[in-house]
Amino acid sequence: MTDYFALLEQPRAPWLDPAALKDAYHRKTLQAHPDAVGTGQENDFAELNAAYQTLQDPKRRLHHLLSLENQAPAANQTVPAELQRLFLDLGALKQRADSVLEKKRTASNALSASLVKPEMLAVRSDVAAWREKIRTLMDSANEALREINSRWSSNHAAEISALSNLYLTFAYLGRWSEQLDEMAFQLSD
């Protein structure tokens, strides 16, 4: 497995400075770009792109870091305890959104479509509120990641469990964010 941290000359740590990562990526890609160095370097350029895409995303970065530490998260992990209630609430919101979208699709005339409009607006408002809540939780997870990062250099082993939990948090929040974005799109007129 390629160490993407080493490839982009970044510290092997849970949190990376986005500007420093981007600068390193640009510097390295200028050196490895096929147009600049000739043919045969496409693999190096593609690997740099893969490294940057991995390290810029907290979930993917944590998965890579944990894998390098021989602690790769299992594929079938459960929802972290602090997010289980959200899982149920978002499931209920998804059902409400699906129901109102079905009503809108089956509305046979303008009057029946207008009767669905208030319910559609209410669900749209709830989706917007949940999108903001997920963004706030992502910000909190990023802050927790920075805190773990401050302790990382002194004791990797003690932080592995916390990093694994944060990996799951980022995974679920990211998935829910995508679902909420899709719901918002479907509910827009």
C-alpha positions as CSV (number, residue, x, y, z in Angstrom):
1,M,0.0,0.0,0.0
2,T,1.3,3.4,-1.0
3,D,1.7,5.8,1.9
4,Y,-0.1,8.9,0.6
5,F,1.2,11.0,3.4
6,A,4.8,10.3,2.4
7,L,3.9,10.7,-1.3
8,L,2.7,14.3,-0.7
9,E,5.3,15.0,2.0
10,Q,2.8,15.4,4.7
11,P,3.0,14.3,8.4
12,R,1.3,10.9,9.0
13,A,-1.4,12.5,11.2
14,P,-5.2,12.6,11.6
15,W,-5.5,16.2,10.7
16,L,-3.7,18.0,7.9
17,D,-3.5,21.7,7.1
18,P,-5.6,22.0,3.9
19,A,-3.4,24.8,2.5
20,A,-0.2,23.0,3.0
21,L,-1.7,19.8,1.5
22,K,-2.9,21.7,-1.5
23,D,0.5,23.4,-2.0
24,A,2.3,20.1,-1.8
25,Y,-0.1,18.5,-4.3
26,H,0.3,21.3,-6.8
27,R,4.1,21.3,-6.5
28,K,4.2,17.5,-6.9
29,T,1.7,17.5,-9.8
30,L,3.7,20.2,-11.7
31,Q,6.8,17.9,-11.4
32,A,4.9,14.7,-12.5
33,H,2.4,16.1,-15.1
34,P,2.7,14.0,-18.3
35,D,2.8,17.2,-20.4
36,A,5.8,18.5,-18.4
37,V,7.8,15.3,-18.1
38,G,6.8,13.4,-21.2
39,T,5.1,10.1,-21.7
40,G,5.3,7.2,-19.2
41,Q,4.5,9.3,-16.1
42,E,0.7,9.0,-16.2
43,N,0.8,6.5,-13.3
44,D,2.7,8.9,-11.1
45,F,0.3,11.7,-11.9
46,A,-2.8,9.5,-11.2
47,E,-1.3,8.3,-7.9
48,L,-0.7,11.9,-6.8
49,N,-4.4,12.6,-7.6
50,A,-5.5,9.6,-5.7
51,A,-3.3,10.7,-2.7
52,Y,-4.7,14.2,-2.7
53,Q,-8.3,13.0,-3.0
54,T,-7.7,10.6,-0.1
55,L,-5.9,13.1,2.2
56,Q,-8.2,16.0,1.7
57,D,-11.3,14.1,2.8
58,P,-11.3,13.4,6.6
59,K,-13.1,10.1,6.3
60,R,-10.8,8.7,3.6
61,R,-7.7,10.2,5.3
62,L,-8.7,8.4,8.6
63,H,-9.3,5.1,6.8
64,H,-5.9,5.4,5.1
65,L,-4.1,6.4,8.3
66,L,-5.8,3.5,10.3
67,S,-4.8,1.1,7.5
68,L,-1.2,2.3,7.6
69,E,-1.4,1.7,11.4
70,N,-2.7,-1.9,10.7
71,Q,-6.0,-0.9,12.3
72,A,-8.3,-0.6,9.2
73,P,-11.9,-0.2,10.1
74,A,-14.1,-3.2,9.4
75,A,-16.6,-2.9,6.5
76,N,-19.7,-3.7,8.6
77,Q,-19.5,-1.3,11.5
78,T,-22.6,-0.1,13.4
79,V,-23.7,3.4,13.8
80,P,-21.8,5.1,16.6
81,A,-23.9,5.4,19.8
82,E,-24.0,9.2,19.7
83,L,-25.5,9.1,16.2
84,Q,-28.1,6.3,16.6
85,R,-31.0,8.7,17.4
86,L,-30.1,10.7,14.3
87,F,-30.2,7.5,12.2
88,L,-33.8,6.9,13.3
89,D,-34.9,10.5,12.9
90,L,-33.4,10.8,9.4
91,G,-35.1,7.6,8.4
92,A,-38.5,9.1,9.4
93,L,-37.7,12.3,7.5
94,K,-36.8,10.2,4.4
95,Q,-40.2,8.4,4.7
96,R,-42.0,11.7,4.9
97,A,-40.1,13.1,1.9
98,D,-40.8,9.9,-0.1
99,S,-44.5,10.1,0.8
100,V,-44.9,13.8,-0.2
101,L,-43.0,13.2,-3.4
102,E,-45.3,10.3,-4.2
103,K,-48.3,12.5,-3.5
104,K,-46.9,15.2,-5.8
105,R,-46.2,12.6,-8.6
106,T,-49.7,11.2,-8.4
107,A,-51.5,14.5,-8.3
108,S,-53.9,14.4,-11.2
109,N,-54.7,18.1,-11.5
110,A,-53.6,21.6,-10.4
111,L,-55.9,21.6,-7.3
112,S,-54.6,18.3,-5.9
113,A,-51.0,19.4,-6.6
114,S,-51.6,22.7,-4.7
115,L,-53.0,20.7,-1.7
116,V,-49.7,18.9,-1.5
117,K,-47.7,22.1,-1.6
118,P,-47.9,23.0,2.2
119,E,-46.7,19.5,3.1
120,M,-43.9,19.8,0.6
121,L,-42.8,23.1,2.0
122,A,-42.8,21.7,5.5
123,V,-40.7,18.7,4.5
124,R,-38.3,21.0,2.5
125,S,-37.9,23.2,5.6
126,D,-37.1,20.1,7.8
127,V,-34.6,18.9,5.2
128,A,-32.9,22.3,5.3
129,A,-32.7,22.2,9.1
130,W,-31.3,18.7,9.1
131,R,-28.7,19.7,6.5
132,E,-27.5,22.5,8.8
133,K,-27.5,20.1,11.8
134,I,-25.3,17.7,9.8
135,R,-22.9,20.5,8.8
136,T,-22.7,21.5,12.5
137,L,-21.9,17.9,13.5
138,M,-19.3,17.7,10.8
139,D,-17.7,20.8,12.2
140,S,-17.7,19.2,15.6
141,A,-16.1,16.0,14.3
142,N,-13.4,18.1,12.6
143,E,-12.7,19.8,15.8
144,A,-12.5,16.5,17.6
145,L,-10.1,15.4,14.9
146,R,-7.8,18.4,15.6
147,E,-7.9,17.6,19.3
148,I,-6.8,14.0,18.7
149,N,-4.2,15.3,16.3
150,S,-2.6,17.4,19.1
151,R,-2.1,14.2,21.1
152,W,-1.2,12.0,18.1
153,S,2.6,12.3,18.1
154,S,3.0,11.2,21.7
155,N,0.7,8.1,21.8
156,H,-0.7,6.6,18.6
157,A,-2.1,3.5,20.3
158,A,-4.2,5.4,22.8
159,E,-5.9,7.3,20.0
160,I,-6.7,4.5,17.6
161,S,-10.1,3.7,19.1
162,A,-11.1,7.4,19.0
163,L,-9.9,7.7,15.4
164,S,-11.9,4.6,14.4
165,N,-15.0,6.1,16.0
166,L,-14.4,9.4,14.2
167,Y,-14.0,7.5,10.9
168,L,-17.4,6.1,11.4
169,T,-18.8,9.5,12.4
170,F,-17.5,11.0,9.2
171,A,-18.7,8.0,7.2
172,Y,-22.3,8.3,8.5
173,L,-22.5,12.1,8.4
174,G,-21.2,12.1,4.9
175,R,-23.7,9.5,3.7
176,W,-26.5,11.4,5.4
177,S,-25.4,14.7,4.0
178,E,-25.5,13.2,0.5
179,Q,-29.0,11.8,1.2
180,L,-30.2,15.1,2.5
181,D,-28.8,16.9,-0.6
182,E,-30.7,14.4,-2.8
183,M,-33.9,15.0,-0.9
184,A,-33.5,18.7,-1.1
185,F,-33.0,18.4,-4.9
186,Q,-36.1,16.2,-5.3
187,L,-38.2,18.5,-3.2
188,S,-37.2,21.6,-5.2
189,D,-39.6,22.8,-7.8
